[in-house]
């Protein structure tokens, strides 16, 4: 009989159980008989202890030089790279994505830590000329204090890395709550910092439900900033619950369009749709979920897309050659299947949309990727975020119509245009209402050194993540007038 490992919180420099002793289990979505581990079902007391530890550690961490903080980030980065293969396999077991993508995610997290270790050291204040020869005017950037990081299950190590790294290098202390559906990868990220010698209290790790620990992590007076990635509804609740003096950074949902207008672009558009829509089993906030196709080429596009889609290999992400893994949770499977039924009443199901339950699929959350055509513009599958392998193909009458349909959305996270027309490329960059604009690229993916964020209900209209801009959220500016 296999022993199920138990994983602990990390609070004030110690690995510890929850105050109540309660735990929860996490299972492999490809085979629910495989229990990944037991994790701490933390409560209010645990969250309070983590916030207090972070607040107590802030003064000393703030005073530490940027170079000393950078050494810890670099050591943590090296630890992640050293163990990426093993940690990637764990990520696949807890979340379902293919192992090569999981290993790549740990390598990307390591790269993010290295980037901020270097970038932040050249990010300082300014001096301002003035008419008083006896006065110098300049700004200094200072950390905020305690930062709460709340991360999702679909990128359980790379997303918290791009929040925690800039927070720490700027001199803040952190309380990190991972998603309960994929906590082990977040624990490994925390472990990397512990192995790197991070002082006690500077980074604290707490697992548990949002309802149990969220009120403290959002509402405690010591918390000066909250960085959250997840659903729009959850982000709105956090934003409303935070005090007026608490900064919030919310990266939320998307309903991302890809536009194809010319017959000569069909093959490229099909390839980008497959990669953007079905990578990670469609569970990416920037995933392609709407394809806006010129009416005259729609039949050819759908035929080629369906042929490619039905050829995709579905299975356990630990097996080689798999194109699509399981959905991450039983709840996500139910949501996707519900939307497929809704889609059948609204549009034409071209292929896919079946739950797989036989043989190797019997104990997992598998569904065949679905393509819908003849999708009305006001259909629910055309407007609501599904977060699964479901693509709605919508007919449009040329470029202007495509832009109107693409922008007629509550979301504005990512969008892509497939074209060889340079004039349309320039127009699209100006016309589309999205924070991430792609041309001849998938809607998914972003550079570590470039800012990331959305418009409308895809993000709060505050601070961007990633790149140099990602440091802004974690610092406040003082203006100093110094006489002689």
N, C-alpha and C positions, 0 to 999 in steps of 0.2 A: 504494500500500500504506500503510495506516494505521500509524503508529508507536505502539507501546504505551508509555505513560509509566511510569517507574520512580519509586516513592515510597520515602522514606528513614525511618529511625528519627530520633528527636530525643532526644539524650542530652547532658546538661551544656551546654545552650545551642547545640548544633550539630546540623544535619541530617547524618546519616552512614549509610553502608552497614553491613551486618552484618560482623562480624570475618571471617567465612568467605567473604563475598561471595555466599553462596547466596540465592536469591530464590524466591518462589512467585507464581503467577498467580491472579487473581480474575476470574471471568467473570460475565456477565449471566445470571441464571437464566431470563429470558424468551427469551434467544437466546444460547446458549453460544458462538456464533461471535464475539460481542462481548467482547473481553478488556478489562476495566476498567483493569487495571494490574498491574504487578509490584511486589511488596512484599518486605521483608527477612525472610528465614528466619533469624531471630536464634537464637543459642545461649546457652549458659551465660555466656560471656564478655561478651556484650552485656548480658544481664540484670544481671550483677555490676557492670558499668560504670554502668548506670542507677541501681542501688541506691546505689552509692558517691557518685554525683553528688548524689542526693537527700539522703543523709546529710550531705554537706559543706555543702549549701546551707541546711540546716535552721536553724542558729543565727541567721543573718542574717535569714532570712524570718520566724522566730519573733519577732524583735525589731521588725520593721516594724509600724507602727501598723495597726490594723484599717481605718482610713480609707484608708491607702495601698494596702492589699491590695484593698479594695473598688473603688478606682479601676481596678485591673487587671481585675477581674471585669466592671465596667461597660463598659470598652472592648472586652473580648472579646465581651460580649453584643451590642454595637453592630455588631461585625464579622460575627457570625453572621447578624444580621438583614439586613445590607447584602448578603450573598452567599447568602441562603437559597434563592433561586430556582435558582441554579446548583448549589449543594451538594445541594439536594433532588433535582435530576435525577441527580446522581451516586449518591445514595442509592438511588434507584429502579433504576438500572443495576446496582448491586452487590448489592442485597437483594431487589428485586422489588415492593415495595409501591407503590401508586398514587402518582403524583407529588404530588398535592395533600396526601396524608398525609405524604409525605416532607418537603415544604416546611414543613408544620405542625410536624413534629418538630423541625426546626432552630429554628423560632420558639419552640417550647416550651423548648428548651434555652437559648435566649437569655433567656427569661423566668425560668428557673431561676437563671441567673447573677445576674440583677438582684435576684431575691428574696433570695438569700443575701447579696449585697453590702449590703443594707439590714438584714435581719433579725438577722444576727450581731452587729451593732454595739450592739444593745440586750440582748444575751444575756450577762449577767455572773454574778458570785457573789452570796452572801448575807451578811448580818451576823446575829449571834446574841446576844441579850441574855444576860447572866450576872450573878452576884451580886458580882463583883469590880469595883469602880468604877475600878480602875487597869488594867483589861485590856479589850482589844477582840478579839473573835473573829469571823473572817470567812473566806469561801472565795474562792479564785481559780480560774479555769478556764484550763488550759494545753493547748497542743497535745501530741500524742503523739510525733510524729517522722515517720518515713517510713511512708507509707501505700501499699499496693498496691491498685490498682483493676483488676479483671478483669471485663469487660463482655460481654454476649451480642450475637448478630448481629441479633436481631429489632427492637431499638430501639437502634441502634448509636451514636446521639448523645445522645438524651434520658436514657437510663439512666446513661451515664458522667457526663453533666453534673450529675445529681443526687447523684453521689458526689464528683466532683472539686471542685465549687463549695464545699460545706460543708467539705471537707478543707482546701482552700487558705485560705478566709477565716478558719478557726480557727487557721491558722499552721503547718499540716503541709506537708510536701513529698510529692510523689506520683510513683509509677511506674505508668504506665497501659498495660495490655495489652488491646487490643481483640480481639474474635473474629477468627480468621483468615478467616472467610467474609464479613466486612463491615468491613475495616479502614480504608477510605478516609474514612468519615464520622468515625471517631475521630481520624484524622489532621487533618481539617478543624477539629475542636474544639480540638485541640492548636495548630494554626496560628493560631486566633483568640487564644489566650493569648500566643503568640509575638508576634503583631502588636500585642498590647496592652502589650508590654514586660515580660513576666514575667522575673524574674532567672534566670540560667542555673542549671540543676540543680533548680529548684523544681518543674517539671513535666517528666517524661521519658516518652517514647512509644516502646514497643518492640513490634514485630510478630513473630509466630512461633508455633509450636505450643506447646500447654500442656506437652507432654512435654519440650520442649527448654528452655523458659525458666521453666516453673512451679516447679520445685524451688527455684530461687534466689528468685523473687518471693514464694514462700510461706515458705521456710525460712531465709532470710538473717537473721542476728542483728540487723541494723540495722532490719528491718521490724517495726514496732510494731503495725500493724493491717492487715487484709485485708478489703476489701469486694468481694463476688462476687455476680453474678446469673447464673444458668444452671440446669442440670439438678440435681436432687436428688442423684443419684449423684456428680456432680463436686463439688458443694458438700460432701458428706460426706467425700470424699477430702481436700479442702483443709482442712476443719475438723480432721480427725484429724492431718494433717501439720504444722499450725501448732504452735508451741511454747506452753507454758502461759502465757507472758507476752505473747503476741500476741493482740490482740482480733480476733474474726471477726464479720462481718456477712454472712449468707447469705440471699439471696432466691432461692427455688428453684421447684419445680413446683407445679402445681395441677390439680385435676379439678373444675371449678367448676360448681355446679348452679344452674339457674334453675327456680323452682317456679311452677306455674300451676294453680289449683284451681277457678276459676269460669268458666263459659261466657262471661260478659260481658267477661272479660279476655283472651280468646283472641287477638284481633287485635293488641293491644298486646304480648302475649307473643311472638307470631310476629315482630313487628318487632324486639323486643329480642333474640330468639334469632338472627335474621339478622345484626344489628349486632354482637352479642357473640360469636357463633360463627364468623362468616365474614370479618369485618373482619381485614385483615392475613393473609388466607388461613388463619385459625385459628391463626396462629403467635404467640399472646400467652399469657403465663403466667396471665393472668386471664380468658382467653377462655372463653365458655360451651361446655362439652363434654357436659354432662348436662342434660336437661330432664325434670323430674319433673312428670307431668301426672295430674290426677285421672282415674281410669279412665273415668268417664262422659263425659268430653269429649275423650278422647284421639284418637278417630277424626277428629273435626272439626279438632282442632289439627293433626294430622299432615297432613291433606289440604291445609289452608291453608299450612302450612309448606313442604310439597313443591312447591306451586304457586309460591310465592315463590322457592324455592331454584332451581328449574329455569329461572326467568326471569333469573337473574343472568348478567351478561355477564363472560366470562372472557377475559383477554388481557394484553398487555404494559402495565405500569403507566404507561408514557409516553404511551399513547393515551388520549384523552378518553373518558369514559363507561364506563370499566372498573370493575366491581364487585369482582372477585377477580383478583389477580395470580398469578404462579407460586409454587410452594414455593421456598424460598430456596436449597436445595442438592440435589444428586443424592441424597445420603444421606437428607435429610428426605423426598424423594419416595419412596424405597424404604421408609422406615419407615411412611409413611402408606398406601401401597399394601399393605404387609404387614398392617397393622391392618384395612384394609378386607376383606381375605381372611379374617382371623380373625373379623371381624364377620359375614360371610356364613355362617359355620359356627355362630354363636351366636344370631343374631337375623334379622330381616327387613330386607333392604335395600329401602327405599322408593324412593329415587332417588339418582342420582349414583354416585360411586365409580369412574369410568372415567378412565384416563390419556388425555390428548389428545395425539396424535402427528402429526396431519395438517396440511398447509398452514402457517399462521402459528404453529402449535403444535409444529412438527417439531423445533425445536432448543431447546425450553424444558421446564421441570419443571411441567407443568400437569396438574391433576386436577379433575374435576367434584366439587363439594361433595356429601358423602354424608349421608343421613338414614337412621338405623336405628330401627325400631320393634320391639315385642315383645322388648325387651332384658332379659334376666334380670339381677337385681341383682348377681350375682356374676360377670357376664360380664367378660372382659378389657377390652372397649371401654367398659365402664361404670366400670372401676376404675383403669385405667392411663392415664397422660398420653400422648396421641397427638401433640399439637402440630401439628395440621393441620385441614382443613375437614371434620371428622367429628363428627356429633352423635348421641348415643344418647338416645332417648326411652324413659323408664321409667314404667310405670304405678304410681300410688300410690293408697291409700285414705284420702284426706283429709289434713289438716294434720299431725297427729301422725305418721302414717306417712311423709309427705314429709320431715319433720325427721329421722326415724330413718334414712332412706335417705341423705339429704344428709350427715349426720354420720358415716355408716358409710364412712369414707374415710381413707386415710393422709394426705391433704392437707387443708388448711384455709386456702386463700388468699382466695378471693372467693366470694360467693353472693348470689343475688337472689331476691326474692319479688315476684310480680305480683299485686296485690290492691287493692281499694277499701275493704277492711275495716280500719279504724284499729286495732282490737283485735289483729288478726293482725300488723299492722306492728310493734306494740310487742312482742308475743310473739316474733316472728321475730328481732328484734334481740337478744333475750336468749337464745333457744334455739339459734341456729345457731352452729356451731363454725367460724368463719372470721374472719380478721383484717380483711377488708374486706366490709362488709355493705351491700348495695344493696336498695332497695325501689322498684319501678317504674322501674328504671334497668338498663342493661347491666352485666354483671359486669366489663366492661373499664373502664379509665379511673380516674384519681385526680387530685386537686387537688395543685398544687405546694406549697400551704401547709398541707396536712393530712398526718398520718403515714400511711405505707404499710408493710404487711407482713402475713405470714400466721401461722397456727398449725400445730401438728403438723409434718409433714415439708415444709411449704411455706416455712419460715424457721427460722433458728436462734433460740432463745429468748433473744435478747440485745437488740439495738437496732433501732428502726424507722428507715426511710428517709423522706425528704421532710419538709417543714414544719419547725417549730421543733425537733421531736423529732429530726430528722435531724442536728442539730448535736451531740447527745449522744455519738454514737459516736466523734467525732473530738477529744474533749477529755477530760482527766482533771482531777480536783478535788483541790486542796490546801486543807487547813484550817489557818489561821494564828491562833495565839494571841500577841497582842502586848501586852506590858506597858509601863508608862510609868515 
